């Protein structure tokens, strides 16, 4: 798999479809992993492109490994909602959100996990301020359960941070 690179806050070689649901500059310290809850790639992406949804993420990774970026990595995406972890709140200001196409009840295809690891490695290289990968469930435990129990969080952390 080709190594991913970030230039000017965008992943090189992937489709960029700018979401209107973004604001302000961020200095990311975390990567937050989400399940889309959608059965289709286009269904999830179109929701994040709809201004009325008031939802976005920086990146969407489909089950087939296709990557679409929706928000530049130095901008605030609206993925975390009400959130708190380690004394920090409002994680939209502190994190990069990655949506994985998953209904919330499915296993994650190997190609999707490998692409996620590649994106996270590129993010860590471009933004050395990133110190942790968390699930949405970690920052919003009273209201979120994603990524689901099939997600290999420890593997991802190990392969990204070593």
DADAMO-V915321 format. One record per residue. N is the residue number from 1. PHI is phi in degrees with one decimal (* if undefined). OMEGA is omega in radians with two decimals (none if undefined). D_LAST is the distance of its C-alpha to the last C-alpha in Angstrom with 2 decimals. Layout:
BEGIN
n,phi,omega,d_last
N,PHI,OMEGA,D_LAST
N,PHI,OMEGA,D_LAST
END
This chain:
BEGIN
n,phi,omega,d_last
1,*,-3.12,18.62
2,-66.6,3.13,19.23
3,-68.8,-3.13,16.54
4,-84.4,3.11,17.46
5,-132.1,3.11,18.56
6,-114.2,3.08,20.03
7,-136.0,-3.12,23.32
8,52.6,3.03,25.64
9,69.3,3.10,23.56
10,-130.4,3.02,23.87
11,-71.2,3.10,21.86
12,-76.7,3.04,23.68
13,80.3,3.05,25.33
14,-121.4,3.12,25.38
15,-67.9,3.05,28.43
16,-115.0,3.11,28.97
17,-123.1,-2.99,31.45
18,-65.7,3.06,31.92
19,-84.1,3.05,32.45
20,-75.0,-3.05,35.18
21,-91.3,-3.11,33.33
22,-161.0,3.10,31.47
23,-168.6,2.95,32.29
24,53.9,3.11,31.36
25,-88.6,3.06,28.50
26,-124.9,3.02,25.20
27,-126.6,-2.92,22.38
28,-65.4,3.05,19.44
29,-119.3,-3.09,17.20
30,-139.5,2.93,16.15
31,-114.9,-3.13,15.76
32,-111.7,-3.13,18.18
33,-99.1,-3.12,18.38
34,-128.4,2.85,21.98
35,-98.8,-3.14,24.20
36,-73.0,-3.02,27.17
37,79.7,-3.09,29.69
38,-103.7,3.09,31.32
39,-79.4,-3.06,32.22
40,-123.9,3.08,32.23
41,-62.6,-3.07,30.14
42,-66.3,3.11,33.21
43,-61.7,3.13,34.26
44,-67.8,-3.10,31.10
45,-65.9,-3.13,31.07
46,-64.0,3.07,34.79
47,-63.3,-3.13,34.46
48,-76.0,3.07,31.99
49,-92.8,-3.13,34.41
50,-84.2,-3.12,37.36
51,-55.4,-3.09,38.27
52,-69.5,3.13,39.93
53,-71.6,-3.09,36.77
54,55.1,-3.14,35.25
55,-130.3,3.04,31.81
56,-159.2,2.99,29.08
57,-144.6,3.12,25.37
58,-72.4,-3.05,23.59
59,-141.3,2.98,22.59
60,-119.8,3.08,23.86
61,-119.8,-3.11,22.26
62,-76.2,3.13,24.90
63,-63.3,3.12,24.75
64,-88.1,3.12,25.44
65,93.1,3.12,22.45
66,-64.2,-3.13,24.77
67,-113.2,3.02,23.39
68,-127.7,3.06,25.85
69,-96.8,-3.07,25.23
70,-117.1,-3.12,27.77
71,-139.9,3.07,27.04
72,-60.9,-3.00,25.75
73,-69.4,3.10,22.50
74,-98.4,3.12,24.42
75,-113.3,-3.13,27.00
76,-80.0,3.00,27.34
77,-95.2,-3.09,27.24
78,-104.7,-3.06,28.95
79,-116.9,-2.97,26.44
80,-91.6,-3.09,25.85
81,63.5,3.10,29.44
82,-64.6,-3.00,30.30
83,-151.6,-3.13,27.03
84,-161.1,3.10,25.91
85,-162.8,3.06,22.82
86,56.3,3.12,22.16
87,84.2,3.11,25.47
88,-104.8,3.06,24.95
89,-128.0,-3.13,27.16
90,50.4,-3.06,27.81
91,-65.3,3.03,24.27
92,-59.3,-3.13,25.74
93,-82.7,-3.00,25.85
94,-121.1,-2.94,22.25
95,-145.3,3.02,20.25
96,-105.3,-3.11,19.75
97,-98.7,3.09,21.02
98,-121.4,3.12,20.06
99,-97.2,3.06,22.67
100,-105.8,3.10,22.19
101,-62.9,-3.11,25.53
102,-166.8,-3.14,26.12
103,-70.2,-3.08,29.24
104,103.3,-3.11,27.33
105,-130.3,-3.05,28.39
106,-110.9,2.96,26.72
107,-73.6,-3.12,23.72
108,-101.6,3.13,21.28
109,-59.8,-3.12,21.83
110,-55.2,-3.12,19.04
111,-62.5,3.12,19.85
112,-68.0,3.13,19.49
113,-65.7,3.12,16.04
114,-62.5,3.11,14.92
115,-66.1,3.08,16.67
116,-60.2,3.12,15.13
117,-58.9,3.10,11.54
118,-61.8,3.10,13.16
119,-63.9,-3.12,14.91
120,-63.5,3.08,12.08
121,-62.6,3.11,10.23
122,-63.4,3.11,13.76
123,-63.6,-3.13,14.39
124,-62.8,3.12,11.57
125,-68.0,-3.11,12.96
126,-77.4,-3.08,16.47
127,-129.9,-3.10,16.20
128,-65.4,3.05,14.11
129,-73.0,-3.14,15.97
130,-69.8,-3.07,13.82
131,-120.9,-3.07,12.24
132,-161.3,2.99,12.05
133,-110.1,-3.13,12.66
134,-128.3,2.99,15.85
135,-93.3,3.08,18.56
136,-56.8,3.13,22.11
137,-63.0,3.14,23.13
138,-73.0,-3.08,21.09
139,-98.3,3.11,22.99
140,-139.2,-3.00,26.28
141,-65.5,-3.13,26.60
142,-81.5,-3.06,30.39
143,-134.4,-3.08,30.68
144,-130.2,3.14,27.66
145,-127.8,-3.12,26.02
146,-103.5,-0.05,23.60
147,-69.0,-3.04,21.35
148,-70.2,-3.03,23.18
149,-66.1,3.09,22.30
150,-78.5,-3.05,21.29
151,-69.2,-3.10,18.23
152,-85.6,-3.04,14.95
153,-58.0,-3.09,13.27
154,-63.6,3.08,10.91
155,-61.0,-3.13,9.83
156,-60.0,3.13,9.54
157,-58.3,-3.12,7.54
158,-64.0,-3.11,4.93
159,-72.2,3.13,5.41
160,-86.6,-3.05,5.79
161,-95.0,3.12,3.81
162,87.3,none,0.00
END
